[in-house]
Amino acid sequence: MTDRYKEGVPMDAVEVFNSLPAARLEQDLLACCAAPAWGAAIIGARPYRSRADLLAAADAASAALSWADVLAGLSAHPRIGERATGDSAEAAWSRREQSAAALSADESTAAAIKEANQAYEERFGHVFLIFASGRSQEEILAAARERLTHDEATERPVVADQLRQIARLRLERVLDAL
């Protein structure tokens, strides 16, 4: 506990984050990004002086992920356009992140996204990941089609950056809840 807390002054979210047991944070961070190396790097760099420092550390942890780590992170993401099931924080966040696209759904675009998902998985061997928050189905479909033109070397950094953006948004939600 910090001296501020002992004096009755409320702790800010970063102070709470710094004070939480690593085992508790591990679960929250795995919900943000299912790559254990990402969460371990963030926990290992505590304490943070500010929210900006913590978010910068999250971005650095994302940049340091190996391709195997990125694939581990992808494993927790449903196909775009498919509703995540379960009552975990991860599933709730996924449903929320895809909600705008679901609202803009029309049957032909939804079917085209499903086809693009299948083509993407056949081409690259993993789920099509996109930072869906605030994007329409048409925007997501256009991105999927464009990314299908990539080769493996071009696509991997795009996937890693999409994972980084999603993990960062989710980490901000964790902080907002503290």
N, C-alpha and C positions, 0 to 999 in steps of 0.2 A: 504494500500500500504506500502511496506517496504521502508526503507531509500535507499536501493540499487536502487529500481525502480525510486525513486524521483531524484536520482543522474544520471539517464540515463544508469545505468548498467542493462542489461537484467536479468530478474528473471529466475531461473531455474524452471523446471517443478514442483518440490515439493513446491517451494514458491508460484507459481501460484495456485496449488492445495489448499494450505493453505489459500489463499486470496479469493478464489471463494465463492460466496454466497452458503449457504447450499442447497437452493432450486435447484440451477443449478447442484451442485454435486449429489444431490439425483437422478436426472434423469440419469446422467452418470453411477452412481453406480448401479442403478436398471438394466441398460443394461448389466452390468458386472455380476450381480447376482440378480435374481428377488426376493430374500428374503430381505424384507425391514430391518430386524434386522441387516443384514450384513452391509448394507450401513450406517445405523444409528450409528453403533459402530465405523465405520471408520471416519465418520464426527465428531462424538463426541469426538474422541481422538486427533483432530487437536490442535495445529500445530505439524507437523512432521519435524524433523531435517534433514532427508535424505530419499532418495528413499528406502533404505534398511529398515529403521524404518517404513515407510508406508506399504511396502510389508509384513513386520513382523506383523503389526497390522491387515492387511487383512487376513493373515493366522490365527491369533488368533481369529478374528471375525468369520472365518469359523469354527474353532474348537468349538466355543461357541454356534453354531446354534443348536436349538432343532430339532427333527425329523420333526416336523410340518414346521419349517423354511426351512429345506432341501427340503421338498415336494413343498413348495412355490417356491424355486429356480428351481426345476425341471420343474415346470409348463411352463416355458418360452422356454424350449428346445424341438425341434422337434425330432422325432424318428431318430436314426442314419440311414443314407442312404436316408432320405427324405429331400428334399431341403426346407430350411426355406423360407417363403414368406414374402413379405413386404419390405419396404425400411428403416426400423429402423436400428440403429447401431447393435442391437442384432442379427437381421436376417442376416445382412451382415457379421458379425463375425462368425455366425454359418456356413454360406456357405463357408467362407474362411477356417474355422477349419476342415470342412469335405471335402475340395477340393482334397487333396491328395488321400483320399480313393475313391473319385468319379473317379479320373483319372485311378486308378488301377482296376476299376470295370470290372468284367465279369458277364454275365447274371446269371450263376449258383451261384456265390458267393453273388451277390446282392439278389437273391431269398432266399438264405440260411440266410442272415442277416435279411431279412424281416420276415422269419419264427422264427428266434431267438428273434427278437423284440416282436413278438406276444406271444411266449412262456414265455418270461421274464415278459411282462406286465400281463399275466395271473397268473404267479407265485407270483410276488411281488406287483402288483397293481399300478405300475408307469412305466414311460418310462425308458428304458435302457440308462443310461448316461455313456459316456466314453470320456475321454480327447482324441479326435480324431486327433489333430494336429500332422502331420507327420506319422500317422499310415496308413498302407494299409488296404484294405478291408479284406484281409486274417487275419491280426492281430486283427482287430476288431471282426471278426467272432469267432476267437479262444478265445478271451477274453469273448465274450458273452456266448459261450458254457461253458467255465470254470465257469463263474459266475452263470450260471443256476444250478450248483451243490451246490451252497451255500444255507445255511438256512438264514432266515431273520436276525438273530443276526450277522452272518458273513458278509452279504451283506450290511447292513446299513452303516458301517464305510467306506466300499469301495465306495459306492455311494457318501457319504459326501466328501471323498477325491477327487473324480473325479470332483465334483462341485467346490471344493476349487481350484483345478488346473486350471479349466476353468476360474473361476472368477479372479484368479491372472493374468493369461495371458491377459485377457481383461482389467484389471486395468493397466497393463503395457502399453497396447495400448492407454488407456486414457492419461496416463502420457506422452507417446511419442508424442501425438497430442497437448499437451499444450505448 
